[in-house]
Amino acid sequence: MRQWLIAAAAAAIIAVPSAVLAQDPIVIKFSHVVSPDAPKGKASVVFKTLAEKYTNGKVKVELYPNSSLYKDKEELEALQLGSVQILAPSISKFGPLGVKEFDIFDLPYLMSDDARARQMFASPMMADLNKKLEAKGVEPLAYWDNGAHVYTCNKPLINPEDFRGLKMRIQGSKVLDAVARELGAIPQIMGFGELYQALQTGVVDGEDNVPSNVLTQKFYEVQKNLTVSYHGRLTYALITNKKWWDGLPADVRAGLEKAVKESTEFFNETAAKDNADALAKIRASGKIQVHDQTPAEKQAWIAKLMPVHKEMQSRFGKEFIEKIYAASGFTPSY
């Protein structure tokens, strides 16, 4: 299926319509902040291809990668206003919507492997969290799992104390802020589209991300060190404006739902391979020093960051956090 979808997506980019529709198609603007070559960029092209196919041309999807339409801070408001129809932001960005519960997925080491992540996002708990988004006019269509984070920095990050005093870019999550502060770093909230220049000019010293983003955004060219830490998770939510979605003709919505399902399958098949390939390419580039943690180093990081879990009990409630632990299969070590 994966090879067929790649071929179909490529064909869609160069295809020229052979007939004029009797009426104008419904235009769907799909905005995201990453490269077209990243897993999210590839999956958005697959969604476009399938959405137009399964709606028999009643829909036209316009793709806007690399923050070309809206930046991080603008896109959620634009979705609520109906200026854009589909986004795929990191769930770490839902705080400004007033849905703080999604910050919990940024707890360090909560979902450090694919199995735990898939288990969590398939759990019944997500239905309750989805309702909180719907109350803000946002309809969650799917979750795209983009794997575990690594750190890049202009100095080696071997031990937890190596972070002390460093300006580290974070997304706008209270948990990520607490993680940076626990490490002794200075958290800097910054949009993804601004990050390359900030790293290049030293406005920030480092960041954490998945390897595919480090490669496609060329962060490895302006950073000296990368630590394979796999301490956190990058999960995207494919979301739309609820009022707009509910107002679609039934046949169009059915076609889009099928496109969502299949593009989600494509994303989950693609992301793990792309991240592994990206890390190998980064190593081979010779432009950055890659450090693989020893088991002892990893345990030192875990021990340092477990207090964040306890700290966040006052934000989320101990009972809620324990439900998340059960749903994800995580056992805290504090």
C-alpha positions as CSV (number, residue, x, y, z in Angstrom):
1,M,0.0,0.0,0.0
2,R,2.8,2.4,0.9
3,Q,4.5,2.2,-2.5
4,W,1.1,2.7,-4.3
5,L,0.3,5.8,-2.2
6,I,3.8,7.3,-2.8
7,A,3.3,6.8,-6.6
8,A,-0.2,8.2,-6.5
9,A,0.9,11.2,-4.5
10,A,3.7,11.9,-7.0
11,A,1.3,11.6,-9.9
12,A,-1.1,14.0,-8.2
13,I,1.5,16.7,-8.1
14,I,2.0,16.7,-11.8
15,A,-1.5,15.7,-13.0
16,V,-3.6,18.2,-15.0
17,P,-7.4,18.0,-14.7
18,S,-8.9,16.7,-18.0
19,A,-12.4,18.1,-17.4
20,V,-14.0,21.1,-15.8
21,L,-16.4,20.3,-13.0
22,A,-19.9,21.4,-13.3
23,Q,-19.5,23.4,-10.0
24,D,-16.6,24.7,-8.2
25,P,-15.0,22.2,-5.8
26,I,-14.9,22.7,-2.1
27,V,-11.4,24.1,-1.3
28,I,-9.6,22.7,1.7
29,K,-6.5,24.6,2.8
30,F,-4.1,22.3,4.6
31,S,-1.4,24.2,6.4
32,H,1.6,22.8,8.3
33,V,5.0,23.9,9.4
34,V,7.4,21.2,8.2
35,S,9.1,20.3,5.0
36,P,7.3,18.5,2.2
37,D,10.0,15.8,2.6
38,A,9.2,15.1,6.2
39,P,6.7,12.4,7.1
40,K,3.9,14.9,7.8
41,G,4.6,16.6,4.4
42,K,4.5,13.3,2.6
43,A,1.3,12.3,4.4
44,S,-0.4,15.6,3.6
45,V,0.2,14.9,-0.1
46,V,-1.3,11.4,0.2
47,F,-4.3,13.0,2.0
48,K,-4.7,15.4,-0.9
49,T,-4.5,12.6,-3.5
50,L,-7.0,10.4,-1.7
51,A,-9.4,13.2,-0.7
52,E,-9.8,14.4,-4.2
53,K,-10.1,10.8,-5.5
54,Y,-12.7,9.6,-2.9
55,T,-14.9,12.7,-3.3
56,N,-14.9,12.4,-7.1
57,G,-13.4,15.8,-7.5
58,K,-15.9,17.6,-5.3
59,V,-12.9,18.7,-3.1
60,K,-9.7,20.4,-4.0
61,V,-6.9,20.3,-1.4
62,E,-4.4,23.1,-1.3
63,L,-1.2,22.3,0.6
64,Y,0.9,25.0,2.4
65,P,4.0,23.4,3.9
66,N,6.9,25.1,5.8
67,S,4.7,27.7,7.6
68,S,4.0,29.3,4.2
69,L,0.4,30.1,5.1
70,Y,0.3,30.3,8.9
71,K,3.0,30.1,11.6
72,D,2.7,28.1,14.8
73,K,1.1,30.9,16.8
74,E,-1.4,31.8,14.1
75,E,-2.7,28.5,12.7
76,L,-5.0,27.4,15.5
77,E,-6.8,30.7,15.6
78,A,-7.0,30.7,11.8
79,L,-8.7,27.2,12.1
80,Q,-11.2,28.4,14.6
81,L,-12.0,31.4,12.4
82,G,-12.5,29.2,9.4
83,S,-9.6,30.7,7.4
84,V,-7.9,27.3,7.1
85,Q,-9.7,23.9,7.1
86,I,-7.1,21.3,8.1
87,L,-4.0,21.5,10.3
88,A,-1.6,18.8,11.8
89,P,0.0,20.6,14.7
90,S,1.9,18.9,17.5
91,I,-0.4,18.2,20.4
92,S,2.0,20.2,22.6
93,K,0.5,23.3,21.0
94,F,-3.0,22.9,22.4
95,G,-2.4,24.9,25.6
96,P,-3.4,28.2,24.0
97,L,-6.8,26.6,23.2
98,G,-7.4,26.2,26.9
99,V,-7.0,22.4,26.7
100,K,-4.1,21.9,29.1
101,E,-4.7,18.1,29.3
102,F,-2.7,17.4,26.1
103,D,0.4,18.8,27.8
104,I,0.5,15.6,29.8
105,F,1.8,13.7,26.8
106,D,5.0,15.7,27.1
107,L,5.9,14.0,30.4
108,P,9.5,12.7,29.9
109,Y,9.8,9.0,28.9
110,L,6.0,8.5,29.1
111,M,5.8,7.1,25.5
112,S,9.4,6.5,24.6
113,D,8.5,3.6,22.2
114,D,6.1,3.1,19.3
115,A,4.1,0.4,21.1
116,R,3.3,2.6,24.1
117,A,2.3,5.5,21.9
118,R,0.0,3.5,19.7
119,Q,-1.6,1.9,22.9
120,M,-2.2,5.4,24.4
121,F,-3.8,7.0,21.3
122,A,-6.0,4.0,20.7
123,S,-7.3,4.0,24.3
124,P,-10.8,5.0,25.4
125,M,-9.3,8.0,27.3
126,M,-8.7,9.8,24.0
127,A,-12.5,10.1,23.5
128,D,-12.8,12.3,26.6
129,L,-9.8,14.4,25.5
130,N,-11.3,14.8,22.0
131,K,-14.5,16.2,23.5
132,K,-12.4,19.0,25.1
133,L,-11.1,20.0,21.7
134,E,-14.6,19.8,20.2
135,A,-15.8,22.2,22.8
136,K,-13.3,24.7,21.4
137,G,-14.6,24.2,17.8
138,V,-11.9,21.9,16.8
139,E,-12.6,18.4,15.4
140,P,-9.8,15.9,15.9
141,L,-9.7,13.5,12.9
142,A,-6.7,11.4,13.7
143,Y,-3.4,11.2,15.5
144,W,-0.1,10.8,13.6
145,D,2.7,9.4,15.6
146,N,6.1,10.8,14.6
147,G,8.4,8.9,17.0
148,A,10.8,9.9,19.8
149,H,12.8,13.0,20.2
150,V,16.6,13.5,20.1
151,Y,18.4,16.6,21.4
152,T,20.7,18.8,19.3
153,C,22.9,21.5,20.8
154,N,26.1,23.4,20.3
155,K,27.8,21.5,23.2
156,P,27.7,17.8,24.1
157,L,24.7,16.8,26.1
158,I,26.0,13.7,27.9
159,N,24.9,14.2,31.5
160,P,21.9,16.1,32.9
161,E,24.1,18.9,34.3
162,D,25.3,19.6,30.8
163,F,22.1,21.5,30.2
164,R,22.8,24.1,32.9
165,G,22.4,27.6,31.6
166,L,21.7,26.7,28.0
167,K,18.9,28.4,26.1
168,M,16.8,25.5,24.8
169,R,13.9,26.0,22.3
170,I,10.6,24.4,23.5
171,Q,7.1,24.3,22.2
172,G,4.5,26.1,24.4
173,S,3.8,23.3,26.8
174,K,4.0,23.8,30.6
175,V,5.4,20.3,30.9
176,L,8.2,21.0,28.4
177,D,8.9,24.3,30.3
178,A,9.2,22.2,33.6
179,V,11.5,19.7,31.8
180,A,13.9,22.4,30.7
181,R,13.9,24.0,34.1
182,E,14.5,20.7,35.9
183,L,17.6,20.2,33.7
184,G,18.8,23.7,34.6
185,A,18.2,25.1,31.1
186,I,16.4,28.3,30.1
187,P,13.3,27.5,28.1
188,Q,12.6,29.6,25.0
189,I,9.2,29.2,23.3
190,M,9.7,29.6,19.6
191,G,7.8,28.9,16.4
192,F,9.1,26.0,14.3
193,G,9.6,28.3,11.3
194,E,11.9,30.6,13.2
195,L,14.1,27.8,14.7
196,Y,16.7,27.3,12.0
197,Q,17.8,31.0,12.1
198,A,17.7,31.0,15.9
199,L,20.0,28.0,16.0
200,Q,22.3,29.5,13.3
201,T,22.7,32.8,15.1
202,G,22.9,31.5,18.6
203,V,19.6,33.0,19.8
204,V,19.0,29.5,21.2
205,D,21.7,26.9,22.0
206,G,19.7,23.8,21.1
207,E,16.3,22.0,20.7
208,D,14.7,18.6,20.7
209,N,13.0,17.0,17.7
210,V,12.6,13.9,15.7
211,P,15.5,13.0,13.3
212,S,13.4,13.5,10.2
213,N,12.8,17.1,11.2
214,V,16.4,17.6,12.1
215,L,17.4,16.4,8.7
216,T,14.8,18.0,6.5
217,Q,15.1,21.4,8.2
218,K,18.9,21.1,8.1
219,F,19.3,21.7,11.9
220,Y,22.2,19.4,11.8
221,E,24.1,21.9,9.7
222,V,23.9,24.6,12.4
223,Q,24.4,22.4,15.5
224,K,27.5,20.7,16.6
225,N,26.1,17.8,18.7
226,L,23.2,15.4,18.7
227,T,22.3,13.1,21.6
228,V,20.1,10.1,20.8
229,S,18.0,10.4,24.0
230,Y,14.5,9.4,22.9
231,H,13.2,11.2,26.0
232,G,9.9,12.5,24.6
233,R,7.4,12.0,21.8
234,L,6.2,14.0,18.8
235,T,2.6,13.4,18.1
236,Y,0.5,15.4,15.6
237,A,-3.2,15.8,15.6
238,L,-4.9,16.0,12.3
239,I,-7.7,18.5,13.1
240,T,-10.4,20.6,11.3
241,N,-12.9,23.2,12.1
242,K,-15.8,21.3,13.7
243,K,-18.6,23.6,12.4
244,W,-17.2,23.4,8.8
245,W,-16.8,19.6,9.1
246,D,-20.3,19.1,10.4
247,G,-21.7,21.2,7.5
248,L,-20.1,19.2,4.7
249,P,-22.4,17.1,2.5
250,A,-22.6,13.5,3.8
251,D,-21.0,12.0,0.7
252,V,-18.1,14.4,0.8
253,R,-17.4,13.8,4.5
254,A,-17.5,10.1,4.0
255,G,-14.8,10.4,1.3
256,L,-12.7,12.6,3.5
257,E,-13.0,10.2,6.4
258,K,-11.7,7.4,4.1
259,A,-8.8,9.6,3.0
260,V,-8.0,10.4,6.7
261,K,-7.9,6.7,7.6
262,E,-5.6,5.8,4.8
263,S,-3.3,8.7,5.0
264,T,-3.0,8.0,8.8
265,E,-2.0,4.4,7.9
266,F,0.5,5.8,5.5
267,F,2.0,8.2,8.0
268,N,2.4,5.5,10.7
269,E,4.1,3.2,8.2
270,T,6.4,6.0,6.9
271,A,7.4,7.9,10.1
272,A,9.5,5.2,11.8
273,K,11.4,4.3,8.6
274,D,12.0,8.0,7.7
275,N,13.3,8.7,11.2
276,A,15.7,5.8,11.2
277,D,16.9,6.8,7.7
278,A,17.3,10.4,8.7
279,L,19.4,9.5,11.7
280,A,21.7,7.4,9.5
281,K,22.0,10.3,7.0
282,I,22.8,12.7,9.8
283,R,25.5,10.4,11.1
284,A,26.9,10.0,7.6
285,S,27.0,13.7,6.9
286,G,30.0,14.3,9.2
287,K,28.6,17.7,10.0
288,I,27.5,16.9,13.6
289,Q,28.8,14.7,16.4
290,V,26.2,12.0,17.3
291,H,26.3,10.6,20.8
292,D,24.4,7.3,21.6
293,Q,23.5,7.2,25.3
294,T,24.9,4.3,27.4
295,P,22.4,2.6,29.7
296,A,23.9,4.4,32.7
297,E,23.6,7.8,31.1
298,K,20.0,7.1,30.2
299,Q,19.2,6.1,33.8
300,A,20.8,9.3,35.0
301,W,18.5,11.4,32.7
302,I,15.4,9.4,33.8
303,A,16.3,9.9,37.5
304,K,16.8,13.6,36.9
305,L,13.5,14.1,35.1
306,M,11.1,11.9,37.1
307,P,10.5,14.8,39.6
308,V,8.6,16.5,36.7
309,H,6.0,13.8,36.9
310,K,5.4,14.5,40.6
311,E,5.4,18.2,40.0
312,M,2.7,17.9,37.4
313,Q,0.3,16.1,39.8
314,S,-0.7,19.6,41.0
315,R,-1.5,20.6,37.4
316,F,-3.3,17.6,36.2
317,G,-4.3,15.7,39.4
318,K,-2.7,12.5,40.5
319,E,-5.7,10.4,39.5
320,F,-5.6,11.7,35.9
321,I,-1.9,11.1,35.6
322,E,-2.3,7.5,36.9
323,K,-5.0,6.9,34.3
324,I,-2.5,8.1,31.6
325,Y,0.2,5.7,33.0
326,A,-2.3,2.8,32.9
327,A,-3.4,3.6,29.3
328,S,0.2,4.0,28.0
329,G,1.7,1.1,30.0
330,F,4.2,3.4,31.8
331,T,5.6,2.7,35.2
332,P,7.1,5.7,37.0
333,S,10.4,5.2,38.8
334,Y,10.0,7.8,41.5
